[in-house]
Amino acid sequence: MHETKDKWLREYKQKTGIFHNLTNNEYHDSEGISSSFVKKWLTTTPYHASQPSEDLSPSVVDIGSGVHAMFEGKNRKQAVIGKHKTRAGKAWAEDYQQAKEDGVVLLPEGEYAKALQMTKALWKHKDIRKIARNETTVREASVYTIDKKTGLLLKARPDLYTTDKGIILDVKTFGKIPTEKNFFRQFVDLQYGIQAAFYKRVCEQEGIQCIYFAFAVVEKKAPHSTNLFLMSQELMRIYAERLDDVLEQIKEAKATGDYSTGWPSFTMLHPQEWMENQI
């Protein structure tokens, strides 16, 4: 058994509650359905959600992880420059693997500088900064709960939340200029609303109030513009109802063992209007 899973079973037999001392590796290796699993269920198929996959390049994932680590106030050694200019070569591969095992984000110099600039941009936004500096802010708590409607073990790891204002904040790095139109399109396509509804349910069942769910968004490219988006109560209600449906589907799949794609045995292809200029 993986060491971190073994530690989980030894120290957290109750399995539900709020834990403040789990590392990223321990959290990801622990039991429970996460928002990432639920989002993947909706954006792909149950089969894809149940299988390991690499959807994004390591560079994209690592820069995002570096921004999160810096923004959340960890020692900046959490995102290590090392002596590497690029991701090429045996030395990089060995150091990268060791960093992953140690729970450290290893970035080449150029990517580290980019992550640092993105983090600084987030801190320059006065309302994002105000939330992050709130004296009641809690960072990277691991929250586990038994869903009251389905009995499923759910887990969430909010970037941060405030206990006095009832705000849960999620940091997003964004590939376009973060206007309302641009962000909302990705919000819908990547099921950010389901993530928010999921976090709200998990946290509120364990006593963490969620009045507002906010997204602190920073542009990946210079000039690294930032924006802050809050979900309305009506939008949150819509996604909460959608979450009910998805968790029921997952519950049924766990009971039957059926995580199929849902595709028919074959699909007949027919001419399409858009083909005219393509063939």
C-alpha positions as CSV (number, residue, x, y, z in Angstrom):
1,M,0.0,0.0,0.0
2,H,1.2,3.5,-0.8
3,E,2.8,5.2,2.2
4,T,0.4,8.1,2.3
5,K,-2.7,5.9,2.0
6,D,-1.3,3.8,4.8
7,K,-0.9,7.0,6.9
8,W,-4.4,8.1,6.0
9,L,-5.9,4.8,7.2
10,R,-3.8,4.9,10.4
11,E,-4.4,8.5,11.5
12,Y,-7.7,9.4,9.9
13,K,-9.9,6.4,10.5
14,Q,-12.9,8.6,11.1
15,K,-12.4,9.9,7.5
16,T,-14.6,12.9,7.9
17,G,-13.9,16.4,9.3
18,I,-11.4,19.2,8.6
19,F,-7.7,18.4,8.5
20,H,-5.0,21.1,8.4
21,N,-1.8,19.0,8.2
22,L,-2.2,16.8,5.1
23,T,0.2,17.4,2.3
24,N,-1.0,17.6,-1.3
25,N,0.2,14.1,-2.0
26,E,-1.6,12.8,1.1
27,Y,-4.8,14.5,0.1
28,H,-4.7,13.3,-3.5
29,D,-3.9,9.7,-2.4
30,S,-6.6,9.6,0.2
31,E,-10.1,8.1,-0.2
32,G,-13.0,10.1,-1.4
33,I,-14.6,11.6,-4.5
34,S,-13.2,15.0,-5.4
35,S,-14.5,17.8,-7.5
36,S,-11.9,17.0,-10.2
37,F,-13.5,13.6,-10.5
38,V,-17.0,15.1,-10.8
39,K,-15.9,17.7,-13.3
40,K,-14.2,15.0,-15.4
41,W,-17.4,12.9,-15.2
42,L,-19.3,15.8,-16.9
43,T,-16.7,17.0,-19.4
44,T,-15.7,13.5,-20.7
45,T,-17.4,10.2,-19.8
46,P,-17.8,8.0,-16.6
47,Y,-15.2,5.7,-18.2
48,H,-12.6,8.5,-18.6
49,A,-13.3,9.9,-15.1
50,S,-12.6,6.4,-13.6
51,Q,-9.3,6.0,-15.4
52,P,-5.9,7.8,-14.8
53,S,-5.0,10.2,-17.6
54,E,-2.8,13.2,-18.4
55,D,-5.0,15.9,-19.7
56,L,-2.6,18.8,-19.5
57,S,1.1,19.2,-20.1
58,P,3.4,19.1,-17.0
59,S,4.5,22.7,-17.7
60,V,0.9,23.9,-17.5
61,V,0.1,22.0,-14.4
62,D,3.3,22.9,-12.6
63,I,3.0,26.6,-13.3
64,G,-0.5,26.6,-11.9
65,S,0.7,24.6,-8.9
66,G,3.5,27.1,-8.4
67,V,1.1,30.1,-8.4
68,H,-1.2,28.4,-5.9
69,A,1.8,27.6,-3.6
70,M,3.1,31.1,-3.7
71,F,-0.3,32.8,-3.4
72,E,-1.3,30.7,-0.4
73,G,1.6,32.0,1.5
74,K,3.8,28.9,1.7
75,N,7.5,29.3,1.9
76,R,8.6,30.2,-1.6
77,K,11.0,27.3,-1.5
78,Q,7.9,25.3,-2.2
79,A,8.4,26.3,-5.8
80,V,12.0,25.5,-6.4
81,I,14.1,27.0,-9.2
82,G,17.0,24.5,-8.9
83,K,19.8,24.9,-11.4
84,H,17.8,24.1,-14.5
85,K,17.2,26.4,-17.5
86,T,14.9,23.9,-19.2
87,R,13.0,20.7,-18.7
88,A,15.4,18.8,-20.8
89,G,18.1,16.3,-19.7
90,K,18.6,13.5,-17.2
91,A,19.4,15.9,-14.3
92,W,16.0,17.6,-14.7
93,A,14.2,14.3,-14.9
94,E,15.8,13.0,-11.7
95,D,15.2,16.2,-9.8
96,Y,11.7,16.5,-11.0
97,Q,10.8,13.0,-9.9
98,Q,12.4,13.6,-6.5
99,A,10.4,16.9,-6.1
100,K,7.2,15.1,-6.9
101,E,7.9,12.5,-4.2
102,D,8.7,15.3,-1.7
103,G,5.6,17.2,-2.5
104,V,7.6,20.1,-4.0
105,V,6.8,22.1,-7.1
106,L,9.9,22.2,-9.3
107,L,10.0,24.8,-12.0
108,P,12.7,25.8,-14.5
109,E,13.9,29.4,-14.1
110,G,11.7,30.9,-16.8
111,E,8.6,29.2,-15.5
112,Y,9.4,30.1,-11.9
113,A,9.7,33.8,-12.9
114,K,6.4,33.7,-14.7
115,A,4.6,32.1,-11.8
116,L,6.1,34.7,-9.5
117,Q,4.8,37.5,-11.7
118,M,1.3,36.0,-11.8
119,T,1.3,35.7,-8.0
120,K,2.4,39.3,-7.6
121,A,-0.4,40.3,-9.9
122,L,-3.0,38.5,-7.7
123,W,-1.7,40.3,-4.6
124,K,-2.0,43.6,-6.3
125,H,-5.8,43.2,-6.7
126,K,-7.1,45.0,-3.6
127,D,-10.2,42.8,-3.1
128,I,-8.3,39.5,-3.7
129,R,-5.6,40.7,-1.3
130,K,-8.3,41.7,1.3
131,I,-9.8,38.2,1.3
132,A,-6.4,36.5,1.4
133,R,-5.2,38.7,4.3
134,N,-8.4,38.3,6.3
135,E,-7.5,37.3,9.9
136,T,-9.9,34.4,9.8
137,T,-8.6,33.0,6.4
138,V,-7.8,29.3,6.4
139,R,-5.5,28.0,3.7
140,E,-5.4,24.5,2.1
141,A,-7.6,22.7,4.6
142,S,-8.6,19.2,3.6
143,V,-12.3,18.6,4.2
144,Y,-14.0,15.2,4.1
145,T,-17.7,14.5,4.5
146,I,-20.3,11.8,4.0
147,D,-22.8,13.2,1.6
148,K,-26.2,13.2,3.3
149,K,-28.1,12.5,0.1
150,T,-26.0,9.7,-1.4
151,G,-23.8,8.4,1.4
152,L,-20.7,8.9,-0.8
153,L,-17.4,10.0,0.8
154,L,-16.6,13.4,-0.6
155,K,-13.4,15.4,-0.2
156,A,-12.4,19.0,-1.1
157,R,-9.3,21.2,-0.6
158,P,-10.3,24.8,-1.0
159,D,-7.4,27.2,-1.8
160,L,-8.7,29.3,1.1
161,Y,-11.8,30.3,3.0
162,T,-12.8,32.9,5.5
163,T,-14.7,31.9,8.6
164,D,-16.2,35.3,9.3
165,K,-17.4,36.3,5.8
166,G,-18.3,32.9,4.5
167,I,-16.1,33.2,1.4
168,I,-14.5,30.3,-0.4
169,L,-11.9,31.5,-2.9
170,D,-10.5,29.5,-5.8
171,V,-7.5,30.7,-7.8
172,K,-7.6,30.1,-11.6
173,T,-4.8,30.8,-14.0
174,F,-6.4,31.8,-17.3
175,G,-5.2,31.7,-20.9
176,K,-7.1,34.7,-22.1
177,I,-7.8,38.2,-21.0
178,P,-10.1,37.6,-18.0
179,T,-13.1,39.5,-19.1
180,E,-16.5,38.4,-17.9
181,K,-17.4,37.0,-21.3
182,N,-14.1,35.1,-21.7
183,F,-14.1,33.7,-18.2
184,F,-17.8,32.7,-18.2
185,R,-17.4,30.7,-21.3
186,Q,-14.6,28.6,-19.7
187,F,-16.6,28.6,-16.4
188,V,-19.3,26.7,-18.3
189,D,-17.1,24.5,-20.5
190,L,-14.9,23.3,-17.6
191,Q,-17.7,23.0,-15.1
192,Y,-16.3,25.5,-12.6
193,G,-19.9,25.9,-11.3
194,I,-20.0,22.2,-10.4
195,Q,-16.7,22.6,-8.6
196,A,-18.1,25.5,-6.6
197,A,-21.3,23.6,-5.7
198,F,-19.3,20.6,-4.7
199,Y,-17.0,22.6,-2.4
200,K,-20.0,24.4,-0.9
201,R,-21.7,21.1,-0.1
202,V,-18.6,19.4,1.4
203,C,-17.6,22.5,3.4
204,E,-21.1,23.3,4.8
205,Q,-21.7,19.7,5.9
206,E,-18.6,20.0,8.0
207,G,-19.5,23.4,9.4
208,I,-17.7,25.8,7.1
209,Q,-20.1,28.5,5.9
210,C,-20.2,29.4,2.2
211,I,-22.2,32.5,1.5
212,Y,-20.0,33.5,-1.5
213,F,-17.9,31.4,-3.9
214,A,-15.3,33.5,-5.6
215,F,-12.8,32.9,-8.4
216,A,-9.5,34.9,-8.3
217,V,-8.4,34.8,-12.0
218,V,-5.0,35.8,-13.3
219,E,-4.0,36.0,-17.0
220,K,-1.2,33.5,-17.8
221,K,0.5,35.9,-20.3
222,A,1.9,39.3,-19.6
223,P,0.6,41.8,-18.4
224,H,-1.0,39.2,-16.1
225,S,-4.3,41.1,-15.6
226,T,-6.5,39.9,-12.8
227,N,-10.2,39.8,-12.1
228,L,-12.5,38.6,-9.3
229,F,-15.7,36.8,-10.0
230,L,-18.4,35.8,-7.5
231,M,-21.2,33.4,-8.2
232,S,-24.8,34.7,-7.7
233,Q,-27.1,32.7,-5.4
234,E,-29.2,31.8,-8.5
235,L,-26.2,30.5,-10.4
236,M,-25.1,28.5,-7.3
237,R,-28.7,27.0,-7.0
238,I,-28.6,25.8,-10.6
239,Y,-25.3,24.0,-10.1
240,A,-26.3,22.6,-6.8
241,E,-29.3,20.9,-8.5
242,R,-26.9,19.6,-11.2
243,L,-24.6,18.3,-8.6
244,D,-27.4,16.3,-7.1
245,D,-28.0,14.5,-10.4
246,V,-24.3,13.8,-11.0
247,L,-23.7,12.4,-7.5
248,E,-26.7,10.1,-8.0
249,Q,-25.1,8.8,-11.2
250,I,-21.8,8.2,-9.5
251,K,-23.6,6.4,-6.6
252,E,-25.3,4.1,-9.2
253,A,-22.0,3.5,-11.0
254,K,-20.3,2.5,-7.8
255,A,-23.1,0.1,-6.9
256,T,-23.2,-1.6,-10.3
257,G,-19.5,-1.2,-11.3
258,D,-20.6,0.2,-14.6
259,Y,-18.3,3.1,-15.6
260,S,-18.9,2.8,-19.4
261,T,-18.7,5.6,-21.9
262,G,-22.4,5.4,-22.5
263,W,-21.8,5.3,-26.2
264,P,-23.9,2.9,-28.4
265,S,-22.4,-0.2,-29.9
266,F,-22.0,1.7,-33.1
267,T,-22.8,5.1,-34.6
268,M,-24.0,5.6,-38.2
269,L,-22.2,8.6,-39.8
270,H,-24.3,10.9,-42.0
271,P,-23.5,13.8,-44.3
272,Q,-23.2,17.1,-42.5
273,E,-23.7,20.6,-43.8
274,W,-20.2,21.8,-42.8
275,M,-18.7,19.1,-45.0
276,E,-19.3,21.0,-48.3
277,N,-16.2,23.0,-48.2
278,Q,-14.1,20.3,-46.5
279,I,-14.1,17.5,-49.2
